[in-house]
């Protein structure tokens, strides 16, 4: 006999009850292990909400005359929760975020098969809680985790966020990377062709072709990447705007919890959130800035990035071939080698203006990489040249 809608609903309700019990146990365990008072309070609030869901579904199952699953854990579930707690709050909440998203999918299905309007309304209310919990779990992670930043990542971050750079949209970073890319690519081409032809006229032709190809490739890549980044950022802000318009109460609660995570007292956080949500555009800007680190003023301009990357790549690529405009043979090869090596050092040192690292170390590191590239390509050029001859 095919199960009825009510049978399916009861089965989903029993599954949801088990998930809610697992969730509130995990939130309680994380709260007990959490040393940060603000985060502990938020975790306890989330646990209390999940306990409310537990009580609601237990009552509803009894009303429907259905079996209420026993409130006990398996050994595996206990070990799993212990392992999550030991892995740290941030890692555990990543798993919670995934679980809350799965729970939301279950509740969306339950909305479709709910046997009454009252059931549908109850499921809808809990679904909103699950979606909010997922966002809060994400915020706890993103607002308290500070992963180490590598020098290039630091450069990108500084280029996008510094006040003095807001109109630049990342062009300084693109310029540095473009010059380095052009110099490295064409230095390799020049070294290889020089090895094969002993610095003949082919070096200039191949160098110019490499310069053009590198500049156009870098420019188009910068344009497409920056355009995609801008579109993603705009979509995120549009999503926040829709949520503020359609779910103001949820967003107000979200803002309040966010401020509490930063250490603001609950009453003051509620007041701040209420004041912000009464001015939708200010709320959108605040949510975008605080949650996502986005501001429309700092959105990168694809054309500026493209032009900057193209010109800087061409400038870097021109350096190794300059001597071949005026001379040929080994004098040109030696001169190109000297000025290209010097340029590698200077570009490496220039990066440290924003990364704050040692200019000598960064410059020497890039110079060694450039030398290694030149030696490999020159040797291959000699090999290929002898084979062709």
C-alpha positions in Angstrom: 0.0 0.0 0.0 1.4 3.4 -1.0 2.0 5.7 2.0 -0.3 8.7 2.3 0.9 12.3 2.5 0.3 12.2 6.3 2.4 9.0 6.6 5.3 10.7 4.7 4.8 13.8 6.8 5.0 11.8 10.1 8.2 10.0 8.8 9.8 13.4 8.0 8.7 14.8 11.3 10.4 11.9 13.2 13.5 12.5 11.2 13.4 16.3 11.9 12.9 15.6 15.6 16.1 13.4 15.7 18.0 16.2 13.9 16.8 18.9 16.3 17.9 16.8 19.3 21.3 16.2 17.7 21.6 19.9 17.0 20.8 21.2 20.5 23.1 18.6 22.1 26.0 19.8 19.9 25.2 23.5 20.6 25.2 22.8 24.3 28.5 20.8 24.1 30.1 23.6 22.1 28.9 26.3 24.6 30.4 24.3 27.5 33.7 24.2 25.7 33.7 27.8 24.4 35.8 30.3 26.4 34.5 33.4 24.6 31.5 34.7 26.6 29.8 36.3 23.6 30.1 33.2 21.5 29.0 31.0 24.3 25.8 33.1 24.8 25.0 32.9 21.1 25.5 29.1 21.1 23.2 28.7 24.1 20.5 30.8 22.4 20.7 28.5 19.4 20.5 25.4 21.6 17.4 26.8 23.3 15.7 27.4 19.9 16.5 23.8 18.9 15.1 22.5 22.2 11.9 24.5 21.4 11.7 22.7 18.0 12.2 19.4 19.8 9.3 20.1 22.1 7.1 21.3 19.2 7.6 18.2 17.1 7.3 15.8 20.1 3.9 17.3 20.9 2.7 17.2 17.2 3.7 13.5 16.8 1.7 12.7 19.9 -1.3 14.7 18.5 -1.1 12.7 15.3 -1.0 9.4 17.3 2.4 8.6 15.8 5.4 7.1 17.6 7.8 9.5 19.2 11.4 8.3 18.6 13.2 7.5 21.9 15.5 10.4 23.1 18.8 8.5 23.3 22.0 8.6 21.4 24.0 5.8 19.9 27.7 5.4 20.8 28.7 6.5 17.3 26.7 9.8 17.7 28.4 10.5 21.0 31.8 9.9 19.7 31.1 12.0 16.6 29.9 14.9 18.8 32.9 14.6 21.1 35.2 14.7 18.0 33.5 17.8 16.6 33.9 19.6 19.9 37.5 18.6 20.2 38.2 19.9 16.7 37.3 23.4 17.8 34.2 25.6 17.6 35.0 27.0 14.1 35.4 23.6 12.5 32.3 22.2 14.3 30.2 25.1 13.2 31.2 24.5 9.6 29.6 21.0 10.0 26.6 22.6 11.8 26.2 25.0 8.9 26.0 22.0 6.5 23.6 20.2 8.8 21.3 23.3 9.1 21.3 23.6 5.3 20.3 19.9 5.0 17.6 20.5 7.7 16.3 23.4 5.7 15.9 21.1 2.7 13.9 18.6 4.8 11.6 21.3 6.0 11.0 22.6 2.5 9.8 19.1 1.6 7.6 19.0 4.7 6.0 22.3 3.7 4.8 20.7 0.5 3.2 17.6 2.2 2.0 19.2 5.4 -1.5 17.8 6.2 -2.9 21.1 7.5 -2.4 24.8 7.3 -1.3 24.8 11.0 1.4 22.2 10.2 2.5 24.2 7.2 2.8 27.4 9.3 4.8 25.6 12.0 7.2 24.1 9.5 7.6 27.5 7.9 8.5 29.0 11.2 11.1 26.4 12.0 12.5 26.6 8.5 13.2 30.3 9.0 15.0 29.4 12.2 17.1 26.8 10.5 18.1 29.3 7.7 19.0 31.9 10.4 21.0 29.3 12.3 23.0 28.5 9.2 23.8 32.2 8.7 24.7 32.7 12.3 27.0 29.6 12.2 28.7 31.1 9.2 29.1 34.5 11.0 30.7 32.9 14.1 33.3 31.3 11.8 34.0 34.3 9.5 34.1 36.9 12.3 36.5 35.1 14.6 38.8 33.1 12.3 42.0 34.9 11.2 43.9 32.6 8.8 47.5 33.5 8.0 47.8 35.6 4.8 50.6 34.9 2.4 52.4 37.9 0.8 50.5 37.8 -2.5 47.2 37.3 -0.7 48.1 40.2 1.6 48.8 42.4 -1.5 45.4 41.5 -3.0 43.7 42.3 0.3 45.4 45.6 0.8 44.8 46.6 -2.8 41.1 46.1 -2.4 40.5 47.5 1.1 42.8 50.4 1.7 41.0 53.8 1.6 43.6 55.4 -0.6 43.0 52.7 -3.2 39.2 52.7 -3.4 39.1 54.2 -6.9 41.9 52.0 -8.2 39.9 48.8 -8.0 43.1 46.6 -7.7 45.1 48.2 -10.5 48.3 48.5 -8.5 48.3 44.8 -7.7 47.5 44.1 -11.4 50.4 46.3 -12.4 52.9 44.5 -10.2 51.8 41.1 -11.2 51.5 42.1 -14.9 55.1 43.5 -15.0 56.3 40.3 -13.3 54.4 38.1 -15.6 55.5 39.9 -18.8 59.1 40.1 -17.7 59.3 36.4 -16.7 57.5 35.1 -19.8 59.5 37.1 -22.3 62.8 36.7 -20.5 62.3 33.0 -20.9 61.5 33.3 -24.6 64.5 35.6 -25.2 66.8 33.2 -23.3 65.6 30.2 -25.1 65.7 31.7 -28.6 69.1 33.2 -27.8 70.4 29.8 -26.9 69.2 28.4 -30.2 70.3 31.3 -32.4 73.2 32.9 -30.5 71.3 36.1 -30.3 70.3 36.4 -33.9 67.4 38.6 -35.4 64.9 35.9 -34.4 65.2 36.9 -30.8 63.7 40.4 -31.4 60.8 39.0 -33.5 60.0 36.2 -31.0 60.4 38.7 -28.1 58.0 41.2 -29.6 55.5 38.4 -30.4 55.8 37.1 -26.8 55.3 40.6 -25.4 52.1 41.1 -27.5 50.7 37.7 -26.5 51.5 38.1 -22.8 50.0 41.6 -22.6 46.8 40.7 -24.4 46.4 37.5 -22.3 47.0 39.2 -19.0 44.7 42.1 -19.9 41.8 40.0 -21.0 42.3 37.7 -18.0 42.3 40.7 -15.6 39.2 42.1 -17.3 37.2 38.8 -17.1 38.3 38.0 -13.5 37.6 41.5 -12.2 34.2 41.6 -14.0 33.3 38.2 -12.5 34.3 39.4 -9.1 32.3 42.6 -9.5 29.2 40.6 -10.6 29.5 38.3 -7.7 29.8 41.2 -5.3 26.8 42.9 -6.8 24.7 39.7 -6.6 25.6 39.4 -2.9 24.5 42.9 -2.1 21.3 42.4 -4.2 20.6 39.2 -2.1 21.1 41.2 1.1 18.7 43.9 -0.2 16.0 41.3 -0.9 16.4 39.7 2.5 16.1 43.1 4.2 12.9 43.9 2.2 11.3 40.4 2.6 12.5 39.3 6.0 13.2 42.4 8.1 12.6 40.7 11.4 15.1 37.9 10.6 17.7 40.3 9.4 17.2 42.4 12.5 17.8 39.4 14.7 20.8 38.5 12.5 22.3 41.9 12.9 21.8 41.8 16.7 23.5 38.4 17.0 26.3 39.7 14.8 26.9 42.6 17.1 26.7 40.3 20.1 29.4 38.1 18.6 31.6 41.3 18.5 31.0 41.8 22.3 28.2 44.3 22.2 25.7 43.8 25.1 22.5 42.1 24.0 20.2 45.1 24.8 22.5 47.5 23.0 22.9 45.1 20.1 19.1 44.8 19.7 18.8 48.6 19.8 21.4 49.0 17.1 19.8 46.4 14.9 16.4 47.9 15.3 17.7 51.4 14.4 19.5 50.1 11.3 16.7 47.9 10.0 14.4 51.0 10.1 16.6 52.4 7.4 16.8 49.6 4.8 19.6 51.0 2.6 21.8 51.6 5.7 21.0 48.1 6.8 22.0 46.7 3.4 25.3 48.6 3.5 26.0 47.4 7.0 25.2 43.8 6.3 27.2 43.8 3.1 30.2 45.4 4.9 30.1 43.5 8.2 29.1 40.1 6.8 30.8 40.1 3.4 33.4 42.7 3.7 31.9 44.5 0.6 31.3 48.1 -0.2 30.1 49.4 -3.6 32.7 52.1 -3.4 35.5 49.5 -3.4 34.2 47.4 -6.3 37.0 46.9 -8.9 36.6 48.4 -12.3 37.2 45.8 -15.0 38.5 48.3 -17.6 41.0 49.9 -15.2 42.2 46.4 -14.3 42.5 45.4 -17.9 44.4 48.5 -19.1 46.7 48.3 -16.1 47.5 44.6 -16.6 48.0 45.1 -20.3 50.3 48.1 -20.1 52.3 46.8 -17.1 52.7 43.3 -18.8 53.9 45.0 -22.0 56.3 47.2 -20.0 57.7 44.2 -18.1 58.0 42.1 -21.3 59.8 44.9 -23.2 62.7 44.9 -20.8 64.5 41.7 -22.0 64.2 42.7 -25.7 65.5 46.3 -25.4 69.2 45.4 -26.1 68.2 43.5 -29.3 66.9 46.8 -30.8 70.5 48.1 -30.8 72.8 45.0 -31.0 73.0 41.3 -31.8 74.9 38.3 -30.6 76.4 37.7 -27.2 76.7 41.4 -26.3 72.9 41.7 -26.6 72.4 38.4 -24.7 74.6 39.5 -21.8 73.0 43.0 -21.6 69.5 41.5 -21.7 70.5 39.1 -18.9 71.9 41.9 -16.7 68.9 44.3 -17.1 66.3 41.5 -16.8 67.9 40.2 -13.6 68.0 43.7 -12.2 64.3 44.2 -13.1 63.4 41.0 -11.4 65.0 42.2 -8.2 63.3 45.6 -8.4 59.8 44.2 -9.0 60.3 41.8 -6.1 61.4 44.6 -3.9 58.5 46.8 -5.1 55.9 44.3 -3.8 57.1 44.9 -0.3 55.8 48.4 -0.3 52.4 46.9 0.5 53.3 43.5 2.0 55.7 44.9 4.6 58.2 42.1 4.1 62.0 42.6 3.6 62.6 44.2 0.2 66.0 42.5 0.0 64.6 39.1 0.7 61.7 39.5 -1.7 63.8 41.0 -4.4 66.5 38.3 -4.2 63.9 35.6 -4.2 62.3 36.9 -7.4 65.8 37.4 -8.9 66.8 33.8 -8.2 63.6 32.5 -9.8 64.2 34.6 -12.9 67.8 33.3 -13.1 66.7 29.8 -12.8 64.1 30.3 -15.5 66.7 31.9 -17.8 69.2 29.1 -17.3 66.7 26.3 -18.1 65.3 28.0 -21.2 68.8 29.0 -22.5 70.0 25.4 -22.0 66.9 24.1 -23.8 67.5 26.6 -26.6 71.1 25.3 -27.0 69.7 21.8 -27.2 67.0 22.5 -29.7 69.3 24.6 -31.8 71.9 21.8 -32.0 69.1 19.3 -32.9 67.7 21.5 -35.7 71.1 22.2 -37.1 
